[in-house]
Amino acid sequence: MKNISLIFAFILLHVFQIYANNIQVTNTQLVSQNPVDEFVMVQFNITWENSWRLAGGPANWDAAWIFVKYRIGAGAWTHAYLNNAGHEICTGMTTSTGLLNPANAFHATTNPGMGVFLYRSEPGTGNINCQNVRVRWNYGANVLSDDTQVDIKVFAIEHVYVPAGPFSVGSGGTETGGLYTYPTTTNPYQINNEAAITVGTVNGNLHYLSNFGLSGDQQGPIPAAYPKGSSAYYAMKYEISQQGYIEFLNTLTRQQQAARVRTNISGTSITNRFVLSNTSSPTYRNGVSCRSVIPLSPGIVEFGSDLDNNNVENGSQDGQCIVCNYLNWSDLTAYLDWASLRLLSELEFEKCARGPVTPVANEYIWGNHTINFIASVNNSGTPSEIPSTSYANMTGSPYSNPTRCGIFARANNDRTTSGAGYYGNLDLGGNLIERGPTIGYPEGRAFTGQHGNGMLATDGNADVTNWPLAGSVGIYGRGGSFNGSYPEARTSDRTYTVQGVNPPGELSGGRGVRTAPL
């Protein structure tokens, strides 16, 4: 590509300077074009903190899901197709390419590379500082000529690798709608593979109490194509942050942006500039905003964060690292489609939380009964926001507000005091209700684990086959929220199997996953 112009993207998703992870992509450029094979290398630096790869215990690692968007002139941002090989990384790191069918090589139509996972190749812990990473972009597969001038952006989202293997669902406790092995409610159900699961009242079947239909129809089977959690996958380390959602909004067309915010942005003058809560000032700590005067449609609106409400966006106290609430189902699915991720199945949620260990009856996400609610926060709205009390591990009264992503993962904390799932995922319990396809109704059981293709429909909605539609009873809600009751933070609680369709906006968020390459 000759005469290529660049946006030097400084993509900050989950910017944590103290006690948590701080992923940054800098110095983006295009180098080493190969016009014969129609590819170019996307070069950048990437850093993040508190990375790990463990040889024992969970035997897993954290990773960065990296993907690239480009645009021509003032056109729409488009997902770049990356090759399945030929990437150049720094010593001690390795990659897995996100292909739709990882068993086969790159193909522009049937198997485009949507991104790469970058992670440690050997056991170790500490910060990552990887300079001059190069990923191979097959621009010819995007039907671009050699001399096309483009702008590019590189995005990175932290994930946790969840290894393949058996695990149990249901704790044997008294959780609402908890799963068990029929006929004994105190006997968890073990999942050993991805085969279809029979649900019913025959000894050995998976079963659960219906809770007047609110936990599901007690029907099945759960098809083989529905992700069970026994196969390996990557799950986002944190829930979607406000900065992450802002970066998403800023790559959409005006029509798509209008669908993904609550404020009416059809004109040029905005009163309720806090666009997710549709209010004139921040509500429940959501600072996602636009300016009071915006371009005439179809001009693109530039979104930012203004939690301190001083009309200066993206300041040091503007809450970019706080989890993004007010996300309805269509917002969540659109974000995941755009990032070429997928929904987290209900069974995979329990795997993230419990891992392969024997269940503890009525356990919380962190594997025991210890729960300490946050009283307040220090360094409010900054990347270093922390609980005022060192032992807190759960959001809720008296501080009934969402907090920074991964706020409890402080220095020297263990799984309990970090409020972490078995593999290191944070905020699975509390902060925001997480949603995905339920096993409780046919609309959820139809989910086949298909990934997003990096692009949205013209109207701003996800267009992935077999993802439950907005308003469907096929959507679960798990993990509780900052304003919920503490039993909902139990690993096996299914209170919101139906109510998770439309929980109050201030309580709603989510995270995505991607099936691990074979």
N, C-alpha and C positions, 0 to 999 in steps of 0.2 A: 504494500500500500504506500503509494508515494504522497508526499505532502500531507501527512496525517496530522490533524490537529487533535489536541488532547485536553480533557479535563483532568487535572491532577487531583484525583478523588482522595479525600481524607475521610474514609468511611468509618465512623465510630459507633459500632453496635456494642452495647454493654461496656462502657468506658469506666473501668474500675481502677482507681489509682491506689487504693489501700484495701488489703485483706481479700480482694477478689480478683477477678480476671479483667484484663484491660486490653482488649483486642483492637489493634489499629492497623490499617493498611495505608501506606504512604508511597510517594514517589512512583506513581503509576505511569508507565510508558509502553509504547509498542516498539519492538526491536526485532532484528533478524527475520525480515520478511522472506518467504520462499514463494515467488510467483509461479514456479513450476507446479508445486504441490498445493498451492493456494492456502498457505497458512502463515501466521505471524505469531511471535511470542509476546504475550502480555507480561511485562516485568513489573515487579513491585516489591516492597519490603512489608513484612508482617511481623507484629509482636503481640504477645499476650502473656499474662502472668499466671503463676501457680498451675502450670501444666503438669501432667503426670502420665506415666505408663507403669503399670504394676505387673510384676511377674507372678505374684501370689494373690490370695484373697479374691477380689472381684476379677483379677487378671484382665483389666481393661485399660482404656486410655481416654483422654480427651482429644478433641480434634477441631479444626476449623473447616467449616463448609464454605468453600470459596466459589463464587460464580461471577460472571462478567456480563454487563449490559453495554450496548452501544447504540448510538443514534447517528443519523445522517442529517446534518443541518439542524433545522428545528423540528425534525420528524419525531416519531414515537421512539421511546427506548425499547430495544429488542434484546432478547436473550441470546448470548453468543454461544455457539456450539464448540465445546472443547474436545480435543482428541482423547483417546483412551490410553495414549502413551506419549513419550517424548517431552514430558515436563522436566524442568531443571530446578532442583531444590537444594537446600543447604545440608551440610553434614549432620547426620543423626536424625533426619526426617525422612518420611516416606509419604506416598499419596495413594489414594484409591479414587478412581474416576467414577462419577455418577452417571452411569449409563442406564437407560431404561431396561435393558437386558444385559447385565454385566457378563454373561457367559459368552457373548458375541462381541466382535470388534465394532469399532465406530462405523455407523452408516447414517448418512445425512437424513434419511427419511424414517428408518425403522429403529435406529439406535443412536441418536445424537447424545454427545456428552454434555450434561447440563451443569456440571461443576466438578470440583475435586475436593476430597477430604485430605487435609494436611495434618500429620500427627507424628509423634515420636516413633522411631523404628526400633529403639531399645528401651529397656526399663530405665526410669529416672524421673526426677521431679525438678521443678524450678521454672524460671521464665523462659519464654521462647523469643529469640531475636533472629529472624530468618531474613537475610538480605538478598536482594536480587533473585527472588523466586521468579521462575518463568513457567507459565502454563501455555500450552499450544492451542491457539484459536484457529480452527479450520474455517476461515472467513469465506472460502468458496462454498462451503456447505450452507452458509447464510445467504448465498447468491449475491455476493459482493464482488465487484471487479477489482483488479489490482490497484487501480488509482483512486478508489473511493476514499473520500475524506470523512473521518468519523470522530466522534467523541466517545470516550469509554469511561466506565465506572467499574471498580472492583468492590465486591461486597464480601464480608466474612461474618459468619455466625457460629458461635461456639456450640459444640455438640459433645455428647458423651457416648462412647461405644458400649452397647449392651450385648454381651456375648450370647452365642447360641447355647441352649441347654434347657433341661426341664426346670419347672418351678411350680408352685402351688398358688391357687386362687381361693379366696375365702380364708378367714383366720380361725374358724371354729368358734367365733365369738357371737355377739348379739347385734352386729351391725345391721342397719336397715337394708334388706334385699341382698345380704351377703351370699356369696356362692358357696356351695358345699356338695359333697358326694351323697347322693340319695341312698338311704333314707335318713342319715344322721346329720343334723345341722352342725354338730361340733366337729365334723370330719371334713377338712379342706379337700379340694379337688386338685389332683396333679395333672399338669399338662406336659406331655413328653415329646410331642411332635406337632406338625402342622396339619394333621389329618382332621377331617370333619369330626365335630363333637356332638354326640347325641344329648339332647336335653329332655328330661322327663322323669317319670316316677317308676323307673325300674332300677333295682339295686345296682349301684355303680355309676349311674348316670349323673351328669352335672345337673344341679337344680338350685333353686333359690325361692325365697318367699316373695310373693307378688306385691305385697304392700298395697293392696287394693288396685293393682294394675300399675302402680307408679314405678315399680322396679322391672316391669316387663311382662310379656305375655306367657312366660314359662314354656315357650315353644322352641322348636329347633328344626333341623340341626343347625349348628353353627358351621357354615360351609368350609371346605378345605381352603378356599381362596381368602377367607377372612383371616387377617394376621393374628396368630395365636400368641406370639411372643417367644416361642421356642427357637425360632430362627433369629440370627443376629440382625441388629438394626442400630442406627444412630438416633438419639433423641436430643433435642435442644437442651443445653445445660440449664437455661433459664427460660422463663416465659418471655413472650415478645415484649421488648422494651418500647418506651415512647419514642426514643431515637430510632429504633428499628422501624417502627411504623411510619415515622416521618420520612425516612429514606425511601420507603416503599411509595408513599404518596407522591413524592417529588419526582418519580419516574413515570407517572401515569398521565394520560390525556386529561383534558378538562372534564370531559364527560365521565370518564372513569373516576376521577377525583370526587366529582359530585355524588357518586354512588357510595363512596367509601367514607364520607363524613356526614354528620347529622345537620350541620348548619347549611342553610341554603346559600350556595355560592354562585348562583346563576347571574347575579348582577355585578356591580363594581364597588358597592358600599356594604360593609359588613359591621353589624352591631355585635352579634354573638360570635366573636372571633375565636372562641375556644370551641373548635369545630367538632369534637367528638361528644362533648357534653351538651353542645348547643346552648352555651351560656356566655354571658359577657365577662365573666371572671372564672378563674379555675375552680372546679368542683371535684371533690374527692381526689385532689392532687393530680388531676390530669391537665397538663400544660400545653398539649398539642394545639397549635393556633396558627392563624394567618394574620396578615395586616388588615387594618380597617378599610383600606382601599386596595382593590385587587384588579388585575387586568380584565378587560372586556373579553368575554368568551369568544373564541376558543382558546384564548391565551392561558398559559399554565399558571396556576396558583403556587406560590412558594410557601411551604409550611415550615414551621419551626417550633420551638418550645419556649414558653414564657410563664413558667410556674410562679415567678415572683410578681408577675402582672405589672411590669414597669415599661411595657411597650418596646422593650429591647430583647429580641429573641436570642436564644442559645447562649445565655450567660452561664456563669459558673454555678448558679443556684436555681437553674431552670428545669431541673427534674428529668433531664434526658435519660437517666439511668433507672428511673422508676418504671415498674411494670405498666404496660399499657392496658388500662381498663376501658370500659365503654366499647369494647369490640363485640359487635353482634356476630352471628354465625357466618353471614356473608362476608364480613370483614376478615374474619379468621381464615376462611377457606380461600379468599382472594389472595391474602398475603402468602399462604402456603403454596398456592399455585404459582404465583409470581416468583417465589424463591425455589421452585422445583423441589419442594418437600411434599409430604403427605400428612394425613391425619394420624394421630396416635390412637390405636384401637383400645377398647376397654380392657382387654386382657393384657396388652402391652403396658398399660398404665400400672397394673399391679406388679408386673415383672420389674419395671423401673424402680418401684418403691421397695419391694420385698427381696428381689433377687432370688437365688436358689435355696435360701435357708428355710428351716422349718418355721411356719407361721407362729406368731404369738397372738393369742386370742385378744381381739380388740386393740391391736397395736396401732400406733400412729405411723405415719410415713417413715419415720426414722427408726422404727423397729421395736419400740417399747412404749411405756405408758407415761413417760416424763413429758410434761407440757408446761411451758412458761410463756405467758403472753407478753408482748412488747408493751412497755409503758409509754415511751416517747422515742423520738430520734434526735441524735446530735448531727450537726453538719447538714441540716435539712436541705434536700434538693440538690446536693452536690454529689459528685462521683464518689466521695468518701462518706456518704451517709451511713451511720451505724446506730444500733440500738443504744439507748441510754443505760441499759442494764446488760452486763456481759453474758448472763445466763439465758436470755430470751431466745426462744426458738420457734415462735409462732406469732403471726399477726392476729390482732383482735383487740377487744376491749381491755384496757381503757383507750388504746390508740387505734381506733377503728378507721384505718386508712391504708391504702396500698403503700408499699415501700420500695426501696431500691431493689432491683433484681439481685438475689443471692445475698441479702443483707446479713443473714446470720452466719455466713461462712467466714468467720473471723479467724485471725491468726491463732494457731494452736488449738482450735476447736475440733471436737470429734464429730461423728455423724449425728449424735443426739443434739448437741449444742449448735450444730449447723443446720438442723432441720432437714437433713439430706436423705434422699433415697439411697438404696444399697450401692448403686454404681456411681453416685456423685451428682445426680440431677438435683437441682435446688428448687424450692418453692412448689414442690408437688403437693404439699399440704399448706393451706393458707394462701395469703396474698390474693389470688384470683381463682375463680372456678375455671377449671379446664374442661374442654369439651372435645368429643370425637364420636365415632360411630359405635353405638351400643350393640350388645348382643341381645337386648331385650325385645327388639321388634324387627320385622323383616326389612324395613328401610335401612337399619343399621347393619344387619347381618349381610346385606348385599354388598357391603364394602369389600373391595378386592385388593386394597393396598396400592392402587395405582398412584404414581407421583404426578405432581403438576408439571406442565411443559414450559414453565417460565413466562407464559403469556396469558393475559386475561381476555375474556370476551369484550367486545366493543363497549358494552354497558357497564363494564367494571366488575363483573362477577366471574368467579371461577367457572371453568367449563370442563371439569374432569369427570369422566364416566364413573358412575357408581359411588360418588360422594353424596351423602344425604343432603337433601335440599333444605333451605331455610324453612322453619316451621314444622319440620318432620319430627315424628316421635322416635325416629332412629338416631337421636343425638343424646349422648350421656353428658352429665356434668359430674366431675370428680374433684376431690381434694379440699372442698370448702373454700372460704374466702376470708378477707379481713373483717367481714361483718356477719359471718355465719356462726353457727354453734360448733363447739369443738369436736363433737363426734364425727362431723363431716370430714375432718382431717385424718380419719382412720383409713388405712390402706384399702380395706375391703368395704367401706361404706358406699352404698349405692342409692342414697337418698334422692339424688338429682337425675336418676336414669331418664325420667321424662321431663322433670322440671328444668333440666339443663338446657332444654330447647330455647327458652326465653327467660333466663334469670335477669334480675335488674341489671341495667347497663353498667353501673359503677362496679359491679362485682365480676364482670366477664372479661376473660383474656384467653390465653391458650399458648400452646407450643406445637412445633411440628417435628416430624421424624423423617428419616430416609432409610429404606431397606439397605443393609450392608451389601456391597458388591460381593459376588461369589469368589 
